[in-house]
Amino acid sequence: EREDIADFQRLIDIVPGFRHLLEEEKCKLPYSINLLDEIHANENAHSRILRKLLMFSETTGSISKYPIFGLFLKYLGYPFADLAQIKPVITAERARIDLLIRDRDYSIIIENKINGAGDQEEQLKRYVEKLTTANVREDNIYVLYLSADGGSPSESSWPDTMRKRFGCRYREINYRDDVYRFLNDDASRYVTAQQETTAIEFLRSALHQYVDYLEGRFHYRKGEQTMRDKTRAYLEEK
């Protein structure tokens, strides 16, 4: 027990020096501002941001297309890539579902766990039951479990029987590898290729802010590499 207390004390002694070094290195960073960093967005806010990005539309006559949503389906691959866009309706936090995409022939449930919230009892299973109660066939329901950097729902939330029934209509994705890559590559390439309009300008600005936020969250920002190296070296030395 005394050794445990001594180890704990040594750990506590490291903190002031680490904090001082971190603040010192932060002061050396070039000026930048990211609104999401400043407001500390929660999971609901991230769901609303994704909803707005996926809802971006182009209208020709009476026909609307959703290019970002379409690219996202292609990024996910089969069977999501085979889903046709007729008239998708995307909602956030309706019926307690983080993100719900409904079209004529399918519904996609997206459970957002970017901040690591725990699963509720039978959570995903109940979401599926809500849709089947609303006359959506289970064969037309798709589920995405979206974590920060990889993870699976609990057995209680998503029993193995449901996982087997859904097969490839269920997918686990994450912000670090999937959302970041999709927005930084596919969505950004689309925006770059478009003629400048007010809508494209807003979309470009939103993408830039969100991609930069994710780079900061997952330590991808190149400008912060020196700071990370020094703080890591300090911890290794201590």
C-alpha positions in Angstrom: 0.0 0.0 0.0 2.9 2.4 0.8 4.4 1.7 -2.6 1.1 2.5 -4.3 0.9 5.8 -2.4 4.5 6.6 -3.4 3.8 5.8 -7.1 0.7 8.0 -7.0 2.6 10.9 -5.4 5.3 10.7 -8.1 2.5 10.8 -10.7 1.0 13.9 -9.0 4.4 15.6 -8.9 4.7 15.3 -12.7 1.5 17.3 -13.3 2.6 20.9 -12.6 5.7 20.6 -14.8 3.7 19.0 -17.6 1.0 21.7 -17.4 3.7 24.5 -17.5 5.4 22.9 -20.5 2.0 22.5 -22.3 1.0 26.1 -21.8 4.5 27.3 -22.8 4.3 25.3 -26.1 0.8 26.4 -26.8 1.9 30.1 -26.7 4.4 29.3 -29.5 1.7 28.0 -31.9 0.7 30.4 -34.7 -2.7 32.1 -34.3 -5.7 29.9 -35.3 -9.3 29.6 -34.2 -11.8 26.8 -34.5 -15.3 27.5 -33.3 -15.9 23.8 -32.3 -12.8 23.8 -30.1 -14.1 26.9 -28.4 -17.7 25.8 -27.7 -16.8 22.2 -26.7 -19.5 20.6 -28.9 -21.4 17.6 -27.4 -22.6 14.5 -29.2 -25.9 16.2 -30.2 -24.0 19.1 -31.8 -21.9 16.7 -33.8 -25.0 14.9 -35.0 -26.5 18.2 -36.1 -23.3 19.1 -38.0 -23.2 15.8 -39.8 -26.9 16.2 -40.6 -26.3 19.6 -42.2 -23.4 18.3 -44.3 -25.3 15.3 -45.5 -28.4 17.5 -46.3 -26.5 19.7 -48.7 -28.6 19.7 -51.9 -28.5 20.7 -55.6 -31.8 21.5 -57.3 -32.3 21.2 -61.0 -35.9 22.1 -61.9 -38.0 20.1 -59.5 -35.3 17.5 -58.9 -33.1 17.7 -55.8 -29.9 15.7 -55.4 -27.8 15.3 -52.3 -24.2 14.9 -53.4 -22.5 14.7 -50.0 -25.0 12.1 -48.9 -24.5 10.1 -52.1 -20.7 10.2 -51.7 -21.1 9.0 -48.1 -23.1 6.0 -49.2 -20.4 5.2 -51.8 -17.7 5.5 -49.2 -19.5 3.0 -47.0 -19.6 0.5 -49.8 -22.0 -2.4 -50.3 -24.9 -2.6 -49.5 -25.1 1.1 -48.6 -23.6 2.2 -51.9 -26.6 0.5 -53.7 -29.2 2.6 -51.9 -30.9 5.1 -54.3 -31.6 8.7 -53.4 -35.3 9.4 -54.0 -36.2 12.0 -51.4 -34.1 11.5 -48.3 -35.2 13.1 -45.0 -32.5 13.4 -42.4 -33.3 14.2 -38.8 -31.3 14.6 -35.6 -32.4 13.6 -32.1 -35.9 12.8 -33.3 -37.5 9.9 -31.3 -34.2 9.8 -29.3 -32.3 8.6 -32.4 -29.0 10.6 -32.9 -29.3 10.6 -36.7 -32.0 9.0 -38.8 -32.1 9.0 -42.6 -35.4 7.9 -44.2 -36.0 7.5 -47.9 -38.7 5.7 -49.8 -37.1 2.3 -49.7 -34.9 2.4 -46.6 -34.0 3.9 -43.3 -30.5 4.4 -41.8 -30.0 4.7 -38.0 -26.8 6.4 -37.0 -25.9 6.0 -33.3 -23.3 8.7 -32.5 -20.8 7.9 -29.7 -18.1 10.5 -30.4 -17.7 11.4 -26.7 -17.9 7.8 -25.5 -21.4 7.8 -23.9 -22.4 4.4 -22.6 -25.0 2.3 -24.4 -28.5 2.2 -22.9 -30.3 -1.0 -22.3 -31.4 -2.5 -25.7 -30.7 0.9 -27.2 -30.1 0.0 -30.9 -32.7 -2.8 -30.7 -35.3 -0.4 -29.5 -34.5 2.0 -32.3 -35.1 -0.7 -34.8 -38.4 -1.6 -33.1 -39.5 2.0 -33.3 -39.1 1.9 -37.1 -40.8 -1.5 -37.5 -43.7 -0.2 -35.4 -43.9 2.7 -37.9 -44.3 0.1 -40.7 -40.7 0.1 -41.9 -39.7 -3.5 -42.9 -36.7 -4.7 -40.9 -35.0 -5.8 -44.2 -35.0 -2.1 -45.2 -33.3 -0.8 -42.0 -29.6 -0.2 -41.9 -27.6 0.7 -38.8 -24.3 2.6 -38.3 -22.6 2.6 -35.0 -20.4 5.7 -35.0 -17.6 5.9 -32.3 -14.7 8.3 -31.9 -11.9 6.0 -32.8 -13.3 2.5 -33.0 -15.7 0.5 -30.8 -18.7 -1.8 -30.6 -22.1 -1.6 -28.9 -22.7 -3.6 -25.8 -24.5 -7.0 -26.1 -27.4 -5.4 -24.3 -27.7 -2.6 -26.8 -27.2 -4.8 -29.9 -27.6 -8.5 -29.1 -25.7 -11.0 -31.2 -29.0 -12.2 -32.6 -29.6 -8.7 -34.1 -26.1 -8.5 -35.4 -26.5 -11.8 -37.3 -29.9 -10.8 -38.6 -28.7 -7.5 -40.0 -25.4 -8.9 -41.4 -23.8 -6.3 -43.7 -26.7 -3.9 -43.1 -25.0 -3.1 -39.8 -21.6 -1.4 -39.8 -19.2 0.0 -37.2 -17.5 3.2 -38.3 -15.6 6.0 -36.5 -14.7 9.6 -36.7 -10.9 9.2 -36.7 -10.7 6.9 -39.7 -14.0 7.2 -41.5 -15.7 10.6 -41.0 -12.3 12.4 -41.1 -11.2 10.6 -44.2 -14.5 11.0 -46.0 -14.8 14.7 -45.3 -11.1 15.5 -46.0 -11.0 13.5 -49.2 -14.3 12.7 -50.9 -16.4 15.7 -49.7 -13.5 18.2 -50.1 -12.8 17.0 -53.6 -16.4 17.5 -54.5 -16.4 21.1 -53.2 -13.2 21.9 -55.0 -14.6 20.9 -58.3 -17.8 23.0 -58.0 -18.4 26.5 -59.4 -18.4 29.1 -56.6 -21.8 29.9 -55.2 -23.0 31.1 -51.8 -24.0 27.6 -50.9 -20.7 26.1 -51.9 -18.9 28.9 -50.0 -20.8 28.0 -46.8 -20.2 24.2 -47.4 -16.5 24.8 -47.9 -16.2 26.9 -44.7 -18.1 24.3 -42.7 -15.9 21.4 -44.0 -12.7 23.4 -43.3 -13.7 24.0 -39.7 -14.9 20.5 -39.1 -11.9 18.8 -40.7 -9.6 21.1 -38.7 -11.5 20.2 -35.5 -11.1 16.5 -36.2 -7.4 17.0 -36.9 -7.0 18.6 -33.6 -9.0 16.0 -31.8 -7.0 13.1 -33.2 -3.6 14.9 -33.2 -3.3 15.3 -37.0 -2.5 19.0 -37.0 1.0 19.3 -38.4 1.6 22.7 -36.6 1.2 21.0 -33.2 3.7 18.2 -33.9 6.6 20.0 -32.0 4.3 20.5 -29.0 3.3 16.9 -29.0 6.9 15.7 -29.3 8.1 17.8 -26.4 5.3 16.9 -24.0 5.7 13.2 -24.9 9.5 13.5 -24.3 8.8 15.1 -20.9 6.5 12.3 -19.8 8.9 9.6 -21.0 11.8 11.2 -19.1 9.8 11.5 -15.9 
